Amino acid sequence: VLIGVTSQLIAVIMCYLRLAGEDHRWWWKAFLDTASVAVWLFGYSLWYLCFRLSLVGILPIIVYLTYMAMMSLALGLYCGSVSFITVFWFNRCIYSAVKID
């Protein structure tokens, strides 16, 4: 839950800064801003595999990397989708307040 709230806050701030800079292509950027945590998680799991784990054989290494790839993908999809939905709602709120004459 905490990472979801953090992703929402980061995504809204990044979207606001982009919109203030007149960059209106926010769709994929809103997703990728927080989904990139999956790359960090997988990189950290590789470091942990090389320097902290002492796995013997190729099969445990393949199983570990497979599970970490699935967890990284799931985390990236979770954070990205939560931030995209939040930014979509944020943009609807701020643009619905604009008066068109």
C-alpha positions as CSV (number, residue, x, y, z in Angstrom):
1,V,0.0,0.0,0.0
2,L,2.8,2.4,0.9
3,I,4.6,2.0,-2.5
4,G,1.2,2.6,-4.2
5,V,0.7,5.9,-2.4
6,T,4.3,6.9,-3.1
7,S,3.9,6.1,-6.8
8,Q,0.8,8.2,-6.9
9,L,2.4,11.2,-5.4
10,I,5.5,10.9,-7.6
11,A,3.4,10.5,-10.7
12,V,1.2,13.6,-9.9
13,I,4.2,15.8,-9.2
14,M,6.0,14.6,-12.4
15,C,2.9,15.1,-14.5
16,Y,2.3,18.6,-13.0
17,L,5.9,19.6,-13.8
18,R,5.5,18.3,-17.4
19,L,2.2,20.1,-17.9
20,A,3.7,23.3,-16.5
21,G,6.5,22.9,-19.1
22,E,3.9,22.5,-21.8
23,D,4.6,18.8,-22.5
24,H,1.2,17.3,-23.0
25,R,2.4,13.8,-23.9
26,W,1.9,12.4,-20.4
27,W,0.3,9.0,-21.1
28,W,3.3,6.7,-21.3
29,K,5.5,8.9,-19.2
30,A,3.0,8.6,-16.3
31,F,3.3,4.8,-16.5
32,L,7.0,4.6,-16.9
33,D,7.9,7.1,-14.1
34,T,7.0,4.6,-11.4
35,A,7.1,1.4,-13.4
36,S,10.9,1.9,-13.7
37,V,11.2,0.7,-10.1
38,A,11.0,-2.8,-11.6
39,V,14.3,-2.3,-13.3
40,W,15.9,-1.3,-10.0
41,L,14.4,-4.3,-8.2
42,F,15.7,-6.7,-10.9
43,G,19.2,-5.1,-10.9
44,Y,19.3,-5.4,-7.1
45,S,18.3,-9.0,-7.3
46,L,21.2,-9.7,-9.7
47,W,23.6,-8.0,-7.3
48,Y,22.1,-10.0,-4.5
49,L,22.6,-13.2,-6.5
50,C,26.2,-12.5,-7.3
51,F,27.4,-11.2,-3.9
52,R,25.1,-12.5,-1.2
53,L,23.6,-15.8,-2.3
54,S,25.6,-19.0,-2.5
55,L,23.5,-21.1,-4.9
56,V,25.0,-24.3,-6.2
57,G,24.1,-25.5,-9.7
58,I,22.3,-23.9,-12.6
59,L,18.8,-24.9,-11.7
60,P,18.5,-22.8,-8.4
61,I,19.9,-19.8,-10.3
62,I,17.3,-20.1,-13.0
63,V,14.5,-20.5,-10.5
64,Y,15.7,-17.5,-8.6
65,L,16.0,-15.3,-11.7
66,T,12.6,-16.5,-13.0
67,Y,10.8,-15.7,-9.7
68,M,12.6,-12.3,-9.4
69,A,11.7,-11.5,-13.0
70,M,8.0,-12.2,-12.3
71,M,8.1,-10.2,-9.1
72,S,9.8,-7.3,-10.9
73,L,7.2,-7.4,-13.7
74,A,4.3,-7.5,-11.2
75,L,5.7,-4.6,-9.2
76,G,6.3,-2.6,-12.4
77,L,2.8,-3.2,-13.6
78,Y,1.3,-2.4,-10.2
79,C,3.2,0.9,-9.7
80,G,2.7,1.9,-13.4
81,S,-1.0,1.3,-13.5
82,V,-1.6,2.9,-10.1
83,S,0.3,6.0,-11.2
84,F,-1.4,6.1,-14.6
85,I,-4.9,5.9,-13.1
86,T,-4.0,8.6,-10.6
87,V,-2.6,11.0,-13.3
88,F,-5.6,10.3,-15.5
89,W,-7.9,11.4,-12.7
90,F,-5.6,14.4,-11.8
91,N,-5.7,15.6,-15.4
92,R,-9.5,15.2,-15.6
93,C,-9.9,17.3,-12.4
94,I,-7.6,20.1,-13.4
95,Y,-8.9,20.4,-17.0
96,S,-12.5,20.2,-15.9
97,A,-12.0,23.4,-13.8
98,V,-10.9,25.3,-16.9
99,K,-13.6,27.7,-18.2
100,I,-14.0,27.6,-22.0
101,D,-15.6,30.7,-23.4
